[in-house]
Amino acid sequence: MRGRDLGTQLMVRAEAIAADRGCVGSWLTTFTFQAQGFYEKLGYAVFGTLDNSPGDNVRIFMQKRLGQ
């Protein structure tokens, strides 16, 4: 399904719903082998990492302020 902007559409809609419900921010986790760049394009920034989570993987914590 890559290349069809479905992930972007899903994230934009989820953020809109959250903002409509009064949420001011969003956070998520991903891994170094997954979609860090995708989330950065949507305005998310890294606020922490956790090494060896699990094995040799690095868990990445990302956040974004909503409504900006």
PyMOL CGO cylinders between C-alpha atoms (Angstrom):
from pymol import cmd
from pymol.cgo import CYLINDER

trace = [
    CYLINDER, 0.00, 0.00, 0.00, 3.07, 2.25, 0.04, 0.3, 1, 1, 1, 1, 1, 1,
    CYLINDER, 3.07, 2.25, 0.04, 3.04, 5.24, -2.23, 0.3, 1, 1, 1, 1, 1, 1,
    CYLINDER, 3.04, 5.24, -2.23, -0.70, 5.86, -1.95, 0.3, 1, 1, 1, 1, 1, 1,
    CYLINDER, -0.70, 5.86, -1.95, -0.50, 8.34, 0.96, 0.3, 1, 1, 1, 1, 1, 1,
    CYLINDER, -0.50, 8.34, 0.96, -2.78, 6.15, 3.07, 0.3, 1, 1, 1, 1, 1, 1,
    CYLINDER, -2.78, 6.15, 3.07, -0.47, 6.41, 6.08, 0.3, 1, 1, 1, 1, 1, 1,
    CYLINDER, -0.47, 6.41, 6.08, -0.37, 10.19, 5.78, 0.3, 1, 1, 1, 1, 1, 1,
    CYLINDER, -0.37, 10.19, 5.78, -4.15, 10.39, 5.43, 0.3, 1, 1, 1, 1, 1, 1,
    CYLINDER, -4.15, 10.39, 5.43, -4.63, 8.16, 8.47, 0.3, 1, 1, 1, 1, 1, 1,
    CYLINDER, -4.63, 8.16, 8.47, -2.26, 10.22, 10.62, 0.3, 1, 1, 1, 1, 1, 1,
    CYLINDER, -2.26, 10.22, 10.62, -3.77, 13.55, 9.54, 0.3, 1, 1, 1, 1, 1, 1,
    CYLINDER, -3.77, 13.55, 9.54, -7.27, 12.28, 10.33, 0.3, 1, 1, 1, 1, 1, 1,
    CYLINDER, -7.27, 12.28, 10.33, -6.23, 10.84, 13.71, 0.3, 1, 1, 1, 1, 1, 1,
    CYLINDER, -6.23, 10.84, 13.71, -4.53, 14.13, 14.65, 0.3, 1, 1, 1, 1, 1, 1,
    CYLINDER, -4.53, 14.13, 14.65, -7.63, 16.09, 13.62, 0.3, 1, 1, 1, 1, 1, 1,
    CYLINDER, -7.63, 16.09, 13.62, -9.85, 13.89, 15.78, 0.3, 1, 1, 1, 1, 1, 1,
    CYLINDER, -9.85, 13.89, 15.78, -7.47, 14.27, 18.71, 0.3, 1, 1, 1, 1, 1, 1,
    CYLINDER, -7.47, 14.27, 18.71, -7.35, 18.06, 18.32, 0.3, 1, 1, 1, 1, 1, 1,
    CYLINDER, -7.35, 18.06, 18.32, -11.15, 18.21, 18.09, 0.3, 1, 1, 1, 1, 1, 1,
    CYLINDER, -11.15, 18.21, 18.09, -11.29, 16.35, 21.41, 0.3, 1, 1, 1, 1, 1, 1,
    CYLINDER, -11.29, 16.35, 21.41, -9.01, 18.89, 23.05, 0.3, 1, 1, 1, 1, 1, 1,
    CYLINDER, -9.01, 18.89, 23.05, -5.70, 17.05, 22.83, 0.3, 1, 1, 1, 1, 1, 1,
    CYLINDER, -5.70, 17.05, 22.83, -2.72, 19.38, 22.53, 0.3, 1, 1, 1, 1, 1, 1,
    CYLINDER, -2.72, 19.38, 22.53, -0.09, 16.86, 21.52, 0.3, 1, 1, 1, 1, 1, 1,
    CYLINDER, -0.09, 16.86, 21.52, 0.65, 13.40, 20.26, 0.3, 1, 1, 1, 1, 1, 1,
    CYLINDER, 0.65, 13.40, 20.26, 3.45, 10.95, 20.88, 0.3, 1, 1, 1, 1, 1, 1,
    CYLINDER, 3.45, 10.95, 20.88, 4.38, 7.63, 19.35, 0.3, 1, 1, 1, 1, 1, 1,
    CYLINDER, 4.38, 7.63, 19.35, 7.10, 5.03, 19.24, 0.3, 1, 1, 1, 1, 1, 1,
    CYLINDER, 7.10, 5.03, 19.24, 8.84, 3.53, 16.25, 0.3, 1, 1, 1, 1, 1, 1,
    CYLINDER, 8.84, 3.53, 16.25, 12.08, 1.66, 15.65, 0.3, 1, 1, 1, 1, 1, 1,
    CYLINDER, 12.08, 1.66, 15.65, 15.23, 2.43, 13.69, 0.3, 1, 1, 1, 1, 1, 1,
    CYLINDER, 15.23, 2.43, 13.69, 14.21, -0.17, 11.09, 0.3, 1, 1, 1, 1, 1, 1,
    CYLINDER, 14.21, -0.17, 11.09, 10.75, 1.35, 10.64, 0.3, 1, 1, 1, 1, 1, 1,
    CYLINDER, 10.75, 1.35, 10.64, 9.36, 4.77, 9.71, 0.3, 1, 1, 1, 1, 1, 1,
    CYLINDER, 9.36, 4.77, 9.71, 11.20, 7.52, 11.59, 0.3, 1, 1, 1, 1, 1, 1,
    CYLINDER, 11.20, 7.52, 11.59, 11.52, 9.61, 8.39, 0.3, 1, 1, 1, 1, 1, 1,
    CYLINDER, 11.52, 9.61, 8.39, 7.80, 9.25, 7.66, 0.3, 1, 1, 1, 1, 1, 1,
    CYLINDER, 7.80, 9.25, 7.66, 6.88, 10.68, 11.05, 0.3, 1, 1, 1, 1, 1, 1,
    CYLINDER, 6.88, 10.68, 11.05, 9.44, 13.48, 10.77, 0.3, 1, 1, 1, 1, 1, 1,
    CYLINDER, 9.44, 13.48, 10.77, 7.80, 14.56, 7.49, 0.3, 1, 1, 1, 1, 1, 1,
    CYLINDER, 7.80, 14.56, 7.49, 4.54, 14.84, 9.44, 0.3, 1, 1, 1, 1, 1, 1,
    CYLINDER, 4.54, 14.84, 9.44, 6.15, 17.15, 11.99, 0.3, 1, 1, 1, 1, 1, 1,
    CYLINDER, 6.15, 17.15, 11.99, 7.13, 14.69, 14.72, 0.3, 1, 1, 1, 1, 1, 1,
    CYLINDER, 7.13, 14.69, 14.72, 10.43, 15.14, 16.56, 0.3, 1, 1, 1, 1, 1, 1,
    CYLINDER, 10.43, 15.14, 16.56, 12.49, 12.67, 18.56, 0.3, 1, 1, 1, 1, 1, 1,
    CYLINDER, 12.49, 12.67, 18.56, 12.41, 13.21, 22.32, 0.3, 1, 1, 1, 1, 1, 1,
    CYLINDER, 12.41, 13.21, 22.32, 14.07, 10.02, 23.44, 0.3, 1, 1, 1, 1, 1, 1,
    CYLINDER, 14.07, 10.02, 23.44, 15.47, 6.63, 22.53, 0.3, 1, 1, 1, 1, 1, 1,
    CYLINDER, 15.47, 6.63, 22.53, 15.77, 3.28, 24.24, 0.3, 1, 1, 1, 1, 1, 1,
    CYLINDER, 15.77, 3.28, 24.24, 18.62, 1.00, 23.20, 0.3, 1, 1, 1, 1, 1, 1,
    CYLINDER, 18.62, 1.00, 23.20, 18.34, -2.79, 23.06, 0.3, 1, 1, 1, 1, 1, 1,
    CYLINDER, 18.34, -2.79, 23.06, 14.58, -2.72, 22.84, 0.3, 1, 1, 1, 1, 1, 1,
    CYLINDER, 14.58, -2.72, 22.84, 14.44, -5.60, 22.01, 0.3, 1, 1, 1, 1, 1, 1,
    CYLINDER, 14.44, -5.60, 22.01, 17.79, -7.05, 20.98, 0.3, 1, 1, 1, 1, 1, 1,
    CYLINDER, 17.79, -7.05, 20.98, 19.89, -4.69, 18.89, 0.3, 1, 1, 1, 1, 1, 1,
    CYLINDER, 19.89, -4.69, 18.89, 16.91, -2.49, 17.98, 0.3, 1, 1, 1, 1, 1, 1,
    CYLINDER, 16.91, -2.49, 17.98, 16.53, 1.11, 19.14, 0.3, 1, 1, 1, 1, 1, 1,
    CYLINDER, 16.53, 1.11, 19.14, 13.04, 2.26, 20.12, 0.3, 1, 1, 1, 1, 1, 1,
    CYLINDER, 13.04, 2.26, 20.12, 12.47, 5.90, 19.15, 0.3, 1, 1, 1, 1, 1, 1,
    CYLINDER, 12.47, 5.90, 19.15, 10.00, 8.12, 21.01, 0.3, 1, 1, 1, 1, 1, 1,
    CYLINDER, 10.00, 8.12, 21.01, 8.54, 10.99, 18.96, 0.3, 1, 1, 1, 1, 1, 1,
    CYLINDER, 8.54, 10.99, 18.96, 6.19, 13.88, 19.75, 0.3, 1, 1, 1, 1, 1, 1,
    CYLINDER, 6.19, 13.88, 19.75, 4.23, 16.61, 18.00, 0.3, 1, 1, 1, 1, 1, 1,
    CYLINDER, 4.23, 16.61, 18.00, 2.17, 19.57, 19.21, 0.3, 1, 1, 1, 1, 1, 1,
    CYLINDER, 2.17, 19.57, 19.21, -1.28, 19.53, 17.63, 0.3, 1, 1, 1, 1, 1, 1,
    CYLINDER, -1.28, 19.53, 17.63, -3.08, 22.49, 16.14, 0.3, 1, 1, 1, 1, 1, 1,
    CYLINDER, -3.08, 22.49, 16.14, 0.01, 24.29, 14.92, 0.3, 1, 1, 1, 1, 1, 1,
]
cmd.load_cgo(trace, "trace")
